[in-house]
Amino acid sequence: MQAHDYATQANGSFALPDACFKVKGLIEDETSSVEDFAGVISVDPSMTSRLLKIANSAIYNFRGEVSTISRAITVVGTESIYNMMLVDVVASAFKHFSSQAIDLKRFWRYSIYCGLASKNLAITTGIRDIERLFVAGLLQNFGELIVAKVNPDVAQRCEQPQDGKLPWEVQQAALGFTYTDVSAELLKIWDIPGKVILPIKHFNEARDIQINKDVKVMYLASRLALVDSHPELYAYDDIVDESMCKTLGISLDHLAAAAEFAYDEVDGIIGIMGAKFYQKPQS
């Protein structure tokens, strides 16, 4: 099986709700109004509640309280509303996922942490549309859930550390591709904008992609998240390329600040997104 085959098989289990497609259609229609967007979103009380919680969280960091969908649309913008809906989809998929093949607590923490670190680094490096980087960071390892569902034996093998290899190297050896390749293929099926998919698809090639900040931010954020998830296996000095910071115009202090921000906020975001079983690891 190729990455696309996994994504195709999983599309039924991890499908976007109709509301996402409707919102995307409204974004593409220049005549759409705030009321049009609010009408689509407000039909689902659960989604409305979670989106408002996310809008008032550290992901967006608004100065005032966002208490209505219309206000969220006005303040956040329509594309950010769409991004928040993708976050909600991930939360819903995770809540209904059950597998003994992988450590779900580790997966959940890694994904949220990577999204938060991506957001913080995007701010530091002057990237616009920082919510897009949060969503990309959140979704970059979504393929792990897909492989665990379709082929749990392989996922379980990839779960085990192997001679200091990075997870992506283990996945490549076992599958012929990585979980991020599967994530990218599913996002293509979902018709997610290419600017979200690009850093997911190519962050491990960051040294060779000199002109794209998104890719480099994802490279750094993914490794910060890996150190957070497996401090006993990985250290910053071993897996983080300091030259990548220089090409982005940031320092190691900025990198440490991104790690601190993600660590401080990850548990709150996990709570908002509904992972009730999750417990913060002991430091």
N, C-alpha and C positions, 0 to 999 in steps of 0.2 A: 504494500500500500504506500502511496505517496501522500504528502501533506494535504493535497487537495482532496484525496479520497477520504481522509479522516474528517476534514471539514464538511464534506458533503454528507457523510453519515451522521454527523452530529447536528446538522442544521435543524433537524426536526426536534431534537431535545433542547437545543439552545437557540431558539428562534426569537427574532425581534417581534414584539407585539405590534399589532396594527397601528397603534398610536404613534410609534416611532416613524413608520412610513408616512403617516399623515402629516406629522410635524415636518418631516423632511420635504414633503411636497409643498407645504405652506412656505417653507424657507425659500424654495425655488420660485414661488409665485410672488412677484413684486407687489401685487395688490392685496396681499394678506394683511390683516389687522391684528392687533394685540388680542382682541376678542376672539378671533378665529383660533389662535393658539390656545388661549385659555379654555375655549370650548372643548378642544380635543383632550387636553390634559385633565381637566376637572371631572371628566366622566369616571375616572378611576380614583376613588378616594385614597386607596393605599399608595398609589403612585404620587398623588398630590401631596400627601403627608410626608412621604420620604423626600420628595424633591424640595419641599420647603425646609426640611431639616438640613439637607445637604446645602441648600442655598445660604443657610445661616451658619454653616460650619467653617472650619479653617480652610477648606478647599477654596472658598471664594472670598472670605474675609471682608464682607461688606461692613460699612461703618454703622448703618442703621439696620433695624430688624426688617426682614422680608416676611410679611405675614399673609400675602395673597399671591396666587399664581400670576395675576396681571402685573403686580408689582415686581415679581421675580423676572418676568419677561421684559419689562421696561428697564430694569436695572442691569440685568445680566445680559440681555440680548438673546435673540432667537437661536443662534448657533450654540450658545452656552446651555440653553434649555435642552437642546438636542443632546449635547454632551452629558448633561445630568441624567437624561433618560437612559443613555447607555450605561451609566453608572448603576442606575436602578435595575437594568436588565441583568448586569453582572451579579448584583446582590440577590436577585430572585433566582437566578440559575444556581448560585452557590447554595442557597438555602434548601433547594430541592435535590441537591446532588448527594449521593451516598456511595462511597467506595472505600474499601480497606487498602487499596493499592498505594495510596499516597497519604501523606500527613496533611490533612485538610487545614489544620491550624497554621501550620507552616506556610502552606500555599496562600492562605488568606492574608496573613500578616505580610508576606513577601510582596504580594500584589499591591496592597494598599500603601505600604512603605515606599515601593518603587514609584507609585503615582505621586505621592507627596514629595519625595526627593526630586522627581522630575519637575514638578511645579516650582519648587523653591529654586532650583538651578535655572529654570526658564526665566524667572524674575531677575536673578542675578546677572544673567547673560543678555538681558534686554530683549528676549523673545516675546513677541506679541501673542495674544491668544493662549495664555498660559493654561487655561482649562483643557485645551486640546492635549497638552503635554501630560496633564494629570490622567486623562482618559487613556492616552497611549501607554503610559506607565502601568496603569491598572490592568489593561487588556493584554500587555505583551506576553504574559505567560499563561493566558487563558487556554492555550492549546494543551496544557498539562491535564486539565479537566477532561478534555476531549479524548486524549489518548487513554487516560485512566478509565473512561467509560467504554471505549471501543475495544481496547486491548490492555486490560489491567495487568497482565503478567509483564508486559514490556514496561509499563509505567512503574511497576514495583521494582524492576531491575534498575531503571534510571534513577529511582529514589535513593539508591545506595551509593555513597561516595566511593570513588575509585581512584586510588593513588594520587590524590591531590588534583585530579582533573576538574575543570570547571563543569557545571551541569550541562552546558550547551555542547561540550565535547563528548560527554557521556551519551547524550541524546543522539548526537550525530552518528556515533559508533553503533548504537542500538537500532536506530530507525533509518539512518541515511539522510536525516534532516532534523531540525530542532522543533521544540514546542512552539517557539516564536514563528516558525514557518507555518505551522498549523493555524496559529492565531491569525496571521496575515491572510491566509486563504479563507478563513471563516468571515473575516471582516470584508473581504472582497465580495463574498456571497451576500452579505448583509448590505452591500453597496455603501459602505462607510467611506467617507472622503479619503483620497489617497494621501493627504497630508497627515492623517492619523496613522495610516498603515506604514508609511515610509520609514519612520524611526524604529518601528517594531520589526520590520523586515530586515533592516540593515545595521542595527546598532553594533553587532559584533564585527562589522567591517568598518568601524568608525575611523580607524587609522588610514583607510584608503579613500574615504569620502571627505574631502577636505573642505567642501563648501557648505555643508549642511549642519547647522548648529543643533537641530532637533536630534539628529543621529548621535552626535557626541554627548548631548545631555542624557539621552537614553542609555548610552554606554556607561556613563558614570553612575547614573541612578540605579541601574540594574546591579552594579557591583557594590554599591553602598547597601542595597537591600540584601544582597547575598551575604555580606559580612554580618549584617544584623541577624539574619536567619540562621547562619552557621558560624558563630564566632569561634567555635572550637576547630573549624576546618580552614577558615580563610581569614586573612589579615589584609588591611588596606595596602600595605607596602608590597604585598605579593601580587595582587590582582588589579590594582588601580594604576593606570598609566598616567604619571604626573604630567607628561607632555601634552596630554589631552586637555588638562586645565589651562595650560599656557595658550593653546590654540583658541580657547574660548575666552581668554582674557580674564580668567579667575584664578584665585590662589587656593592653596590647600586649606586655608582658613575658611574660605567660602564653601569648600567641600565639606568640611567639618560642620559648618553651620547648617547645611542642607541635611546632613545626617541627624543632627540634633533636632531640627524642625520635624523631620519625619518621625523620629523616635517619640517626640513629645505628643504628636497629634494622631499617631496611627491607631491607638486604642479607642479614641473618641470617634473616629471615622468608622471603625469596625462596629462600634455600638450603634451608630446611626444606621448602618447598612444591614443590621439585623443578625449578626453572627452571635447569637445569645450564648452559645456553648463556649465561646472564646474566653480564655483567661490570659492576662498579660504575663509573659514569661518573667521569671525572677532575674534581676540584673545582678 
